[in-house]
Amino acid sequence: MIDKLSITKNIEELSTSVSNRLLERIIYFLIFIIITLMSPAYNQPKLLIILTYYLNIRLLIQYRNVVPVFIFFLFSFTYITPFFYHFYFGTKVAIYDSFNESRYLGEVILIYCLFLYSIFLFSKPVVNYIFLRQRFTYNSSGTKFYFSLIIILLLAIFGLQGESLLNGAYGHVDKQQSTLFEYSLIFIAISYTYLNSKKNRIKILLILLFLIIAKDLLFGGRITSIQIILLTYIFLYEDKIPKLWVYLIFGIGFVSMEVFNTIRSNPLLFLSGNFTYKDFFILKNNEYLMTNQGDVAHASARMIGLIDIGILDFENRISSLFYYIISIFTKGYTFSDLGSLALYKKEIYQSGGGGLMPVYFFVWLSYWGVILAGYIVSKIVNIFITSNNSYLLLYAALVISTYPRWLAYDPITMFKLCGYIFPIYFIFKIFNVKSKSTTL
């Protein structure tokens, strides 16, 4: 009788939860529609910014117990900031003139708001989350582990060469970096699958990753380092480090990266001793922002502007989608300039590069594309949280680790770099090593 009552109670609680969530989705949608239909004269962009902030916070609350996903939504939160400064304080989001206007930025924040709502719409509540590393099926082959390390080392050596900060090339690092350097993430992910809780392997891998991160920083990079750290945390430390410590480390790391970026941009000022705490403020002057988030907001507005003036007409938008899909399966070769929206016509309409993921999808498929982008992200997050399939978990872990690339620069990372894990890991799995597995 007790069991039956308990089951009945759980069913009733689940039913209530589903009903409340449905009501919540409807309310958010109605608010979004009402604000969208308002005139800009009635502070429509400001209201959209408030709703976007709220939706992002709502997602943070939903995923508060899944640290890697929580950090992703902290990251996405920062990209609302340029719109806040622009529409509330009249600050330009970037130094570039082309399409750096309120009407285009207003369209971008609308798209970003719809994107976050779509993620919430298709997402599921987190129930009894089990850490990814506890759901993953590991392998034992020492030979394959060391083979993956060799590939990582070669990619790190030949994927990034030239002068580092140690050569005195302050602020103007003369480096030759190919995508191979960042593609080492695929083999780093695979190497984790062969650790098999062996302490010696873990130590060797961590030493190698430390050297790669050091090289990345010395050559003026930071994103690859962040991605490696995120991937390492997911596979080694998610169930070991308390959440509070992770958030503290993340906060310190974020500030450190901003300080590093500021020093990298102004090395001579730093060396002269004239650097003050004011130089780290988000507002470098009263006219415009000098931040990555501001440049991304402008780059997104530039895409909207190219549609508005007819350069990205219907035919070019469809062609861009076609060439973009083709580029996923080609290495270092594009059939048309339309294959890269971030670079298209950049010599005429300058920008800092990149762009928000949902804006790419808007260019290709209008608002339906924005909803599709939110659906894709929500499904990958759900896979990360609930799946037991090794292939899907590797893919989801890579996506969750590489969000600094695909959310703010180019979504192709989600499909290309991360997608390549499927065939490469399959080859590792089917290749049988006859020699006995080493215990080291």
Residue pairs with C-beta under 8 A, 6 or more apart in sequence:
17 125
21 125
25 120
25 121
28 51
28 55
28 117
28 120
29 117
29 121
31 51
32 51
32 113
32 114
32 117
35 44
35 47
35 48
35 51
36 44
36 48
36 110
38 44
38 47
40 102
40 103
40 106
44 106
45 83
45 87
45 102
45 105
45 106
45 109
46 87
46 88
48 106
48 109
48 110
48 113
49 80
49 83
49 84
49 87
49 88
49 109
51 113
52 80
52 83
52 109
52 112
52 113
52 116
53 77
53 80
53 84
55 113
55 116
55 117
55 120
56 73
56 76
56 77
56 80
56 116
57 77
58 120
59 73
59 116
59 119
59 120
59 123
60 70
60 73
60 74
60 77
62 120
62 123
62 125
62 126
63 69
63 70
63 73
63 126
63 381
64 70
65 126
65 129
65 243
66 126
66 129
66 384
66 385
67 233
67 238
67 243
67 246
67 247
68 230
68 233
68 234
68 238
68 384
68 400
68 401
69 381
69 384
69 385
69 400
71 230
71 246
71 250
72 400
72 403
72 407
74 250
75 403
75 404
75 407
76 116
76 403
76 407
78 293
79 112
79 293
79 296
79 297
79 356
79 407
79 408
80 109
80 112
81 282
81 291
81 293
82 93
82 105
82 289
82 291
82 293
82 294
82 296
82 297
82 298
83 93
83 105
83 108
83 109
83 112
83 297
85 91
85 93
85 282
85 283
85 289
85 294
86 92
86 93
86 102
86 105
86 297
87 102
87 105
87 106
87 109
91 283
91 286
91 287
91 288
91 289
92 100
92 287
92 288
92 289
93 100
93 105
93 288
93 289
93 294
93 295
93 297
93 298
93 301
94 100
94 288
94 289
94 294
94 295
94 297
94 298
94 351
94 352
95 288
95 290
96 298
96 302
96 350
96 351
96 352
97 350
98 302
98 305
98 348
98 349
98 350
98 351
99 298
99 301
99 302
99 304
99 305
99 306
99 349
100 298
100 301
101 301
101 305
104 301
104 302
104 304
104 305
104 308
105 297
105 298
105 301
107 301
107 304
108 297
108 300
108 301
108 304
108 356
108 359
111 300
111 356
111 358
111 359
111 362
111 367
111 370
112 356
112 358
112 359
114 358
114 367
114 370
114 371
114 374
115 356
115 357
115 358
115 370
115 373
115 374
116 374
117 374
118 370
118 371
118 373
118 374
118 375
118 378
119 374
119 377
119 378
119 381
120 378
121 374
121 378
122 374
122 375
122 378
122 379
123 378
123 381
123 382
124 382
126 385
129 385
131 238
131 239
132 234
132 235
132 238
132 384
132 393
132 396
132 397
133 234
133 235
133 236
133 238
133 239
134 239
135 387
135 388
135 393
136 193
136 235
136 390
136 393
137 388
137 390
138 193
138 194
138 195
138 196
138 197
139 193
139 194
139 196
139 429
140 194
140 196
140 437
141 194
141 433
141 437
142 194
142 198
142 201
142 437
142 438
142 439
142 440
143 433
143 435
143 437
143 438
144 194
144 428
144 431
144 433
145 191
145 194
145 195
145 201
146 438
148 187
148 188
148 190
148 191
148 194
148 428
149 191
149 204
149 205
149 208
151 184
151 187
152 184
152 187
152 188
152 191
152 208
152 212
153 208
155 180
155 181
155 183
155 184
155 187
156 181
156 184
156 211
156 212
156 215
158 178
158 180
159 177
159 178
159 179
159 180
159 181
159 182
159 183
159 184
160 175
160 176
160 177
160 178
160 181
160 215
160 216
160 219
160 221
161 175
161 176
161 177
162 173
162 174
162 175
162 176
162 177
162 219
163 169
163 173
163 174
163 175
164 173
164 175
164 215
164 218
164 219
164 220
165 173
165 218
165 219
165 220
166 218
170 267
170 268
170 271
171 264
171 265
171 266
171 267
171 268
173 219
173 220
175 219
175 220
177 219
177 221
179 332
179 417
181 216
181 224
182 224
182 227
182 405
182 417
183 417
183 420
184 212
185 224
185 227
185 228
185 231
185 398
185 401
185 402
185 417
186 398
186 417
186 420
186 421
186 424
187 424
188 209
188 228
188 231
189 231
189 235
189 394
189 397
189 398
189 421
190 394
190 421
190 424
190 425
190 428
191 205
192 205
192 231
192 235
192 236
193 390
193 394
193 425
194 201
195 201
195 202
195 205
195 235
195 236
198 439
198 440
200 440
201 440
202 236
206 232
209 228
209 232
212 224
212 225
212 228
213 224
213 225
213 228
213 229
216 222
216 224
216 225
217 225
217 260
220 264
222 257
222 260
222 261
223 404
223 405
226 253
226 257
226 404
227 401
227 402
227 404
227 405
229 253
230 400
230 401
231 397
231 398
231 401
233 241
233 246
234 397
234 400
234 401
235 397
241 249
258 280
259 280
261 292
262 279
262 280
263 270
263 275
266 275
266 279
269 275
269 279
282 289
282 291
283 289
284 290
288 294
292 352
292 408
293 408
295 351
295 352
295 353
295 354
296 352
296 354
296 355
296 356
296 408
296 409
297 356
298 351
298 352
299 342
299 351
299 352
299 353
299 354
299 355
300 355
300 356
300 359
302 349
302 351
302 355
303 312
303 341
303 355
303 359
303 360
303 362
303 363
304 359
304 362
305 349
306 312
306 344
306 345
306 349
307 313
307 317
307 363
311 345
312 320
312 341
312 344
312 363
316 338
317 363
317 364
318 364
319 336
319 338
320 338
320 339
320 341
320 344
320 363
320 364
321 364
321 365
323 334
323 335
323 336
323 338
323 339
324 339
324 341
324 364
324 412
326 335
326 339
327 334
327 335
327 339
327 340
327 412
327 416
328 412
328 415
328 416
328 419
334 340
337 343
337 344
337 345
338 344
340 410
341 355
341 360
341 363
342 351
342 353
342 354
342 355
342 409
342 410
343 353
346 353
353 409
354 408
354 409
354 410
355 408
355 409
355 410
356 407
356 408
357 373
357 377
357 406
357 407
357 408
357 411
357 414
358 369
358 370
358 373
358 374
360 373
360 410
360 411
361 369
361 370
361 372
361 373
361 411
362 369
362 370
363 369
365 372
373 411
376 414
380 395
380 396
380 399
380 400
380 414
381 396
381 400
383 392
383 393
383 395
383 396
384 393
384 396
384 397
384 399
384 400
387 393
387 396
390 425
391 421
391 422
391 425
391 426
394 421
394 425
395 418
395 419
395 421
395 422
398 417
398 418
398 421
399 406
399 414
399 418
402 413
402 414
402 417
402 418
405 413
405 417
406 412
406 413
406 414
